């Protein structure tokens, strides 16, 4: 994901790629490994001090949870805006980011695919008109957390949009957790991890005599890049902590 982000930033006329950090690939010429031909020759650094030397305005973080916590602490301390695609942050993390990002801003988006953001918004609008809902998310077999951040945010928004969900009629599960995990509002969430997939999600809503299915599919990491660039360009105008890409998109 890092090389794809670098290629997108380098290719956009409104942004400039000035540094890249990955302790596992320190010393590599990014131009040789990035997917975008427009990436300039740039040596990958091993630590955040490279950002300080380059005088960055915005850092983009697609890492793992513990690394992201350290990276965001650095960004807040140095007054650098952060755009974050790492998932798994909890309420305590969000509260800490709200208190530390005072001289710069932080945008955390569980999903940067604009279609996925619209999927969540459409589901939220539909929720008050249905009695039951379930969320099924599908990801590649290298994803380490489940459910995905997108699925959890979707369920939270469904539950906030309506509190009149029918009870689950299941009395006996032949296989434990066959009905999935229960999110806010008791809405079931199901996670699939399978080779060949990238990132996909379906929201199923049902009422008497009808169902509504809202689905989004990402087939390539490039699908996230337009949203990442929106975040990079808009984060300076989003005070403090913002969770979700909706505000940046004007939704």
C-alpha positions as CSV (number, residue, x, y, z in Angstrom):
1,X,0.0,0.0,0.0
2,X,2.8,2.4,0.8
3,X,4.3,2.4,-2.7
4,X,0.9,2.9,-4.2
5,X,0.3,5.9,-2.0
6,X,3.7,7.3,-2.9
7,X,2.9,6.9,-6.6
8,X,-0.5,8.6,-6.2
9,X,1.0,11.6,-4.3
10,X,3.9,11.9,-6.7
11,X,1.6,11.8,-9.7
12,X,-0.9,14.5,-8.5
13,X,-0.1,18.0,-9.6
14,X,-1.3,19.5,-6.3
15,X,0.9,17.4,-4.1
16,X,4.6,16.6,-3.7
17,X,6.3,13.5,-2.4
18,X,9.2,14.5,-0.3
19,X,9.9,11.5,2.0
20,X,9.0,7.8,2.5
21,X,9.6,5.8,5.7
22,X,9.5,2.0,6.1
23,X,11.9,0.4,8.6
24,X,11.7,-2.9,6.8
25,X,12.8,-1.4,3.4
26,X,15.2,1.3,4.6
27,X,17.7,2.2,1.9
28,X,15.7,1.0,-1.1
29,X,15.2,3.4,-4.0
30,X,11.4,3.9,-4.0
31,X,11.5,4.6,-7.8
32,X,12.5,1.0,-8.3
33,X,9.7,-0.6,-6.3
34,X,6.8,1.8,-6.6
35,X,4.0,1.0,-9.1
36,X,3.8,4.5,-10.5
37,X,6.3,5.5,-13.2
38,X,6.1,9.1,-12.0
39,X,7.7,8.4,-8.6
40,X,11.0,10.3,-8.4
41,X,14.3,8.6,-7.2
42,X,13.8,8.7,-3.4
43,X,15.6,6.6,-0.8
44,X,13.3,5.0,1.7
45,X,14.2,6.1,5.3
46,X,14.0,4.0,8.4
47,X,12.5,6.5,10.8
48,X,10.3,9.6,11.2
49,X,13.3,11.9,11.4
50,X,13.2,11.8,7.6
51,X,9.9,13.6,7.7
52,X,11.4,16.3,9.9
53,X,14.3,16.8,7.6
54,X,12.0,17.1,4.6
55,X,9.7,19.6,6.3
56,X,6.6,17.6,5.5
57,X,3.1,19.2,5.9
58,X,1.1,15.9,5.8
59,X,2.1,12.3,6.6
60,X,0.1,9.4,5.3
61,X,0.0,6.3,7.5
62,X,-0.9,2.8,6.3
63,X,0.9,0.6,8.9
64,X,-0.1,-1.6,11.8
65,X,-1.8,-0.5,14.9
66,X,1.1,-0.2,17.3
67,X,3.3,1.5,14.7
68,X,0.5,3.9,13.8
69,X,0.1,5.0,17.4
70,X,3.8,5.9,17.6
71,X,3.6,7.6,14.2
72,X,0.6,9.7,15.2
73,X,2.2,10.7,18.5
74,X,5.2,12.0,16.5
75,X,3.0,13.9,14.0
76,X,1.0,15.6,16.8
77,X,4.2,16.5,18.7
78,X,5.7,18.0,15.5
79,X,2.6,19.8,14.3
80,X,2.3,17.7,11.2
81,X,-1.1,16.8,9.7
82,X,-1.9,13.0,9.5
83,X,-4.0,11.0,7.1
84,X,-4.5,7.5,8.4
85,X,-5.7,4.3,6.8
86,X,-4.6,2.0,9.6
87,X,-7.6,0.4,11.4
88,X,-8.2,-1.0,14.9
89,X,-8.1,2.2,16.9
90,X,-10.4,2.2,20.0
91,X,-12.2,5.0,21.8
92,X,-9.2,5.6,24.1
93,X,-7.0,6.1,21.0
94,X,-9.5,8.6,19.5
95,X,-9.7,10.5,22.8
96,X,-5.9,10.7,22.9
97,X,-5.7,12.0,19.4
98,X,-8.3,14.6,20.2
99,X,-6.2,15.9,23.0
100,X,-2.9,15.8,21.2
101,X,-3.7,17.1,17.8
102,X,-4.0,20.7,18.7
103,X,-1.3,22.3,16.4
104,X,-2.2,20.0,13.5
105,X,-5.1,17.8,12.4
106,X,-5.7,14.0,12.0
107,X,-8.0,12.3,9.6
108,X,-8.6,8.6,10.2
109,X,-10.6,6.8,7.5
110,X,-11.4,3.0,7.8
111,X,-11.9,3.0,4.1
112,X,-10.6,5.5,1.5
113,X,-12.6,4.1,-1.4
114,X,-15.1,6.8,-2.2
115,X,-17.6,4.1,-3.2
116,X,-17.3,2.5,0.2
117,X,-18.0,5.9,1.9
118,X,-21.1,6.3,-0.2
119,X,-22.2,2.7,0.6
120,X,-22.1,3.5,4.3
121,X,-24.1,6.7,3.7
122,X,-26.7,5.0,1.6
123,X,-27.1,2.3,4.3
124,X,-27.4,4.9,7.0
125,X,-30.2,6.6,5.0
126,X,-32.0,3.4,4.5
127,X,-31.8,2.1,8.1
128,X,-34.9,3.8,9.5
129,X,-37.1,2.1,6.9
130,X,-36.0,-1.5,7.7
131,X,-36.4,-3.9,10.6
132,X,-33.3,-6.1,10.2
133,X,-29.8,-5.6,9.0
134,X,-26.6,-7.6,8.7
135,X,-23.1,-6.7,7.4
136,X,-20.8,-9.1,5.6
137,X,-17.3,-8.0,4.8
138,X,-14.8,-9.8,2.7
139,X,-11.0,-9.3,2.7
140,X,-7.8,-10.8,1.5
141,X,-6.2,-13.5,3.6
142,X,-3.4,-11.3,4.9
143,X,-5.7,-8.9,6.9
144,X,-5.1,-9.5,10.6
145,X,-8.1,-7.8,12.2
146,X,-11.8,-8.8,12.0
147,X,-14.3,-7.3,11.6
148,X,-12.8,-4.6,9.4
149,X,-12.9,-1.0,10.5
150,X,-15.3,-0.3,7.6
151,X,-17.7,-2.9,8.9
152,X,-17.6,-1.6,12.4
153,X,-18.2,2.0,11.3
154,X,-21.1,0.8,9.1
155,X,-22.8,-1.0,12.0
156,X,-22.2,2.0,14.3
157,X,-23.9,4.3,11.8
158,X,-26.8,1.9,11.2
159,X,-27.4,1.6,15.0
160,X,-27.2,5.4,15.3
161,X,-29.7,5.9,12.5
162,X,-32.4,3.5,14.0
163,X,-32.9,1.9,17.3
164,X,-35.9,-0.3,16.2
165,X,-34.2,-3.5,15.1
166,X,-36.0,-6.8,15.4
167,X,-34.6,-9.4,17.7
168,X,-32.6,-12.3,16.3
169,X,-34.9,-15.3,16.2
170,X,-32.1,-17.9,16.4
171,X,-32.4,-20.2,19.4
172,X,-29.7,-22.7,18.7
173,X,-26.4,-22.3,16.8
174,X,-25.3,-25.6,15.4
175,X,-21.8,-24.1,14.9
176,X,-20.7,-21.5,17.4
177,X,-20.8,-17.9,16.1
178,X,-22.7,-19.1,12.9
179,X,-24.7,-15.9,13.3
180,X,-21.6,-13.7,13.3
181,X,-20.5,-11.3,15.9
182,X,-23.0,-8.8,17.3
183,X,-22.2,-5.1,16.9
184,X,-24.0,-2.0,18.1
185,X,-27.7,-2.4,18.1
186,X,-27.2,-6.2,18.1
187,X,-26.6,-6.0,14.3
188,X,-24.7,-9.1,13.1
189,X,-21.3,-8.7,11.4
190,X,-19.7,-11.5,9.4
191,X,-16.1,-11.5,8.3
192,X,-14.7,-13.5,5.4
193,X,-10.9,-13.9,4.8
194,X,-10.1,-15.4,1.5
195,X,-7.3,-15.5,-1.1
196,X,-8.1,-13.6,-4.3
197,X,-10.1,-10.9,-2.6
198,X,-9.1,-7.3,-1.9
199,X,-11.8,-5.4,0.1
200,X,-15.5,-5.9,-0.3
201,X,-18.6,-5.3,1.8
202,X,-22.3,-5.9,1.6
203,X,-25.0,-4.4,3.8
204,X,-28.3,-6.4,3.8
205,X,-31.4,-4.7,5.1
206,X,-34.8,-6.5,5.3
207,X,-38.4,-5.6,6.0
208,X,-41.7,-7.5,5.4
209,X,-41.7,-8.7,1.8
210,X,-38.5,-6.9,0.7
211,X,-34.8,-6.7,1.0
212,X,-32.2,-4.1,0.1
213,X,-28.6,-5.0,-0.7
214,X,-25.9,-2.3,-0.8
215,X,-22.5,-3.6,-1.9
216,X,-19.1,-2.2,-2.7
217,X,-16.1,-3.9,-4.2
218,X,-12.5,-2.8,-4.4
219,X,-10.5,-4.9,-6.8
220,X,-7.2,-3.1,-6.6
221,X,-5.4,-0.8,-4.2
222,X,-5.6,2.0,-6.7
223,X,-9.3,2.3,-5.8
224,X,-8.3,3.9,-2.5
225,X,-6.0,6.5,-4.0
226,X,-8.6,9.2,-5.0
227,X,-9.8,9.2,-1.4
228,X,-6.3,9.4,0.0
229,X,-5.6,12.4,-2.1
230,X,-8.8,14.1,-1.0
231,X,-7.6,13.5,2.6
232,X,-4.2,14.9,1.9
233,X,-5.6,18.0,0.4
234,X,-8.4,18.6,2.9
235,X,-6.9,17.6,6.3
236,X,-5.6,21.0,7.0
237,X,-9.2,22.3,7.0
238,X,-10.5,19.6,9.3
239,X,-9.7,20.8,12.9
240,X,-8.5,18.2,15.4
241,X,-9.6,14.6,14.9
242,X,-11.9,13.6,12.0
243,X,-13.0,9.9,11.7
244,X,-14.3,9.0,8.3
245,X,-13.9,10.5,4.8
246,X,-17.4,11.9,4.7
247,X,-16.6,15.4,6.0
248,X,-13.7,15.7,3.5
249,X,-16.1,14.7,0.7
250,X,-18.8,17.2,1.9
251,X,-21.3,14.4,2.7
